[in-house]
């Protein structure tokens, strides 16, 4: 019988290569299973979004067959979703907006607010410089080192938050980390709004330390939003749902893209505030009073939203730590799971190199461009002294980036493209778009190629979001086990911010043409790291990955034969090291059924104990009557993980034992698939 730590991760299915022509979907027909039982086990073991009518896992299909299968599943799902939206609009025209707010905006509210504030630093800088030239330009009033520290200490604060809150999130729970982040950000915004000093330099110092404190909360948002969003996207039941498998990436990315809306809203609000406080004009000269009001009110507005976020996370997200608590309970762990951390470093160290290294490479040009976007955009408008002109161009840039965010959310779960290729292609295209003007800068930035330069700059923003910026966020949570997920994500994000810090320091000492010579190579390095060390989790059920982790933690890695070690879901490095050599569809199928039987027997034992003690029976297991009837009738046939003929049969053996022809089996499977689809629609 499988150890209890191996259970509760959902039911697997035969998913090996169809080598002999007998690998059919009726592999789940056991010795004496009736039709209704067969249908239920089929729906559990062979979900039609991952397996075709012959029972072949999508990643095992030949290329042309895989193309047809994936397109078929995606088309069916798109029609289903469009029909659902149509019904929602018919019942209530505003209901789709409410759905979007509940499922995308609210989960990403923290990132929306931090995106608003984080990128406002680069937006506000030229306005402050214009109003206080003695401080920002000539440095006769303010210390230049403190001015440079505005970018440095903000990023350092983010790094501190990412590492510390990542550890706290795995130690004390996701909910605690989420509430802590929102509280820190709220206090930080109050500090930014009220920042003051006896001298102008004193105000700069106060402003810098306020950004550092706020940055700690911002940093914590990364591991907390990613892990809680990931774990909420994966259902809490024994078997993952269709929505989990097909749309997990979209759910997380839809929350992450709120960062882009934060940037957009910040730019819009700054434009409106300057017009309000500068007598309806956006042109210089700017008075000190109008600038002070503009920047302070721009920070006060998100403070209100952040206070609401504290309330929402305190009273409306009480189950945010549920999945982590379940994982710890299975491993009999309280507090921080040090053993899981050690095992992760040993087994998944190369994955950490991929997530941290790719994030570092991405942030060198992503955050570098955002922090110094005014200088980049000024190349497009030489001689302009109006911050309004640069702000309007930046608004266009953010709009282009938002298009990339949304396309990423729609494509990130596509099995033919998915996470890994999206990141590699995004890195390579950014490399190309930066390296072209780098070696002929005068022509593109100052000569006849100015329009091409503009197009390349905006396209780099698009492919950064439709690429590494979106994928690094989700991959750093997906490729690691639940007990240390926040820690690994926080470390990876912190490595990314080291890239942003490198850009902030380096860009103060090199001019714009040199920046274009430096930046592209980080894109090329990111693509190489992704290709070599990052596994592709597109289409992989995370419950299966957690099941593999249970075997690793139990010291039985070689006994795991499931799809989490399918070559499609391993990195090139892991394949070269032979990690997937134990992949065996038939043995994994038998193990899965026996683990399911063990779960059922444990549930029946608990129920008997509750009945004997005259306690109220609590049915938390949700076993269907067909599954319970089958296991009850076949008691004593379990424990047959090696398939000696007395228990559940492997795919080929099942077909042979039933003596059925392939055509008859396929006909019955197609009928069962239609019935399953009908029940799904219902």
Order of alpha helices (4+ residues) and beta strands (2+ residues): alpha-alpha-alpha-alpha-alpha-alpha-alpha-alpha-alpha-alpha-alpha-alpha-alpha-alpha-alpha-alpha-alpha-alpha-alpha-alpha-alpha-alpha-alpha-alpha-alpha-alpha-alpha-alpha
